Amino acid sequence: MEYKLFVDSDVVIDFFTDREPHANPASELFELSEQGYVKLYLSAVSINNIYYIVRRFLGHKKTLEVVETLTEMTEIVGTTKKEIIQALKNNFTDYEDSIQYSSALTIVDLDLIITRNTKDYRNSSIAVMTPLNFLKMKEKNES
């Protein structure tokens, strides 16, 4: 079964900056994507945030390579006026997460939102898990 996962920017940043202790679960998600077990989705608005933060670790040129890699490894969903307006109505305390959530709502048959900040998605109608919890669930379902 291929899982369709919307990935919050924090997970992507963990992966590309090797932030411990979160880098390994994030890395496993991207590895599962490469193997075809999961399909990863990102919000277009996340790319800006990812670039901004990763650039402080890797510099401009290397971060542009990261962005290019992301476009190859993930599906990037748009953030339009509709998602921005929806984000205002979601009753989320973090507006950036609300925008990401609104973008995730546009993905047909999405299985999960993957984030380290599950509390920020408390009002989500889509199941939310940390990368580590997703990996544990996947392993349990396969045994």
SVG drawing of the C-alpha trace seen along z (x, -y; Angstrom):
<svg xmlns="http://www.w3.org/2000/svg" viewBox="-14 -35 41 45">
<polyline fill="none" stroke="black" stroke-width="0.4" points="0.0,0.0 1.3,-3.4 0.6,-6.0 -0.1,-9.6 1.5,-11.8 1.5,-15.6 4.8,-16.6 5.1,-19.7 8.1,-21.8 9.7,-20.9 10.2,-17.3 11.8,-18.4 14.1,-20.8 15.1,-18.0 16.0,-15.8 18.1,-18.3 19.9,-19.9 20.4,-16.6 18.7,-18.0 19.0,-15.4 17.2,-13.6 14.7,-14.1 16.8,-13.5 16.6,-9.7 12.8,-9.4 12.6,-12.1 15.3,-10.4 13.4,-7.1 10.3,-8.9 12.3,-10.2 13.8,-6.7 10.3,-5.2 9.3,-7.7 12.3,-6.8 11.3,-3.1 7.7,-3.9 6.1,-3.0 4.9,-6.6 4.1,-9.6 5.1,-12.8 3.3,-16.1 4.4,-19.6 2.7,-23.0 4.2,-25.5 4.4,-28.0 6.6,-25.5 9.3,-25.9 10.0,-29.5 10.2,-28.5 12.4,-25.5 14.8,-27.7 15.0,-30.4 15.9,-28.0 18.1,-25.5 20.1,-28.4 21.4,-29.3 22.8,-25.7 24.0,-25.1 24.3,-28.4 22.4,-29.8 23.8,-27.6 23.5,-24.3 20.0,-25.2 18.9,-25.9 20.1,-22.3 17.9,-21.1 14.9,-22.9 15.6,-21.3 15.8,-17.9 12.5,-18.5 10.8,-19.2 11.9,-15.8 11.1,-13.9 7.7,-15.4 4.5,-16.6 4.1,-20.3 0.5,-21.5 -0.5,-25.1 -1.4,-27.7 -4.1,-29.9 -6.4,-32.6 -8.9,-29.8 -6.4,-28.1 -5.4,-31.4 -9.0,-32.3 -9.6,-28.7 -6.6,-29.1 -8.2,-32.1 -11.2,-29.9 -9.4,-26.8 -9.2,-27.7 -5.4,-26.9 -3.2,-28.9 -0.3,-28.8 -1.2,-30.5 1.5,-28.9 0.3,-25.4 -3.2,-26.5 -2.1,-27.4 -0.3,-24.0 -3.4,-22.3 -5.6,-24.1 -3.3,-23.0 -3.4,-19.4 -7.2,-19.4 -6.9,-19.7 -5.2,-16.4 -7.6,-13.6 -7.3,-10.5 -4.6,-11.9 -3.8,-9.4 -1.9,-11.5 -0.2,-14.8 3.3,-14.2 4.7,-16.8 6.6,-17.0 4.1,-19.6 1.0,-17.5 -0.5,-19.9 -0.6,-22.6 -2.9,-20.3 -5.3,-19.6 -8.3,-20.7 -7.3,-18.7 -9.9,-16.5 -7.0,-14.5 -5.1,-12.1 -1.8,-13.6 1.3,-11.8 5.0,-12.4 7.4,-10.7 8.5,-8.3 4.9,-7.3 4.1,-6.8 7.1,-4.5 6.1,-2.5 2.5,-2.2 3.7,-1.2 6.0,1.5 3.2,2.8 0.8,3.0 3.3,5.0 4.0,7.6"/>
</svg>
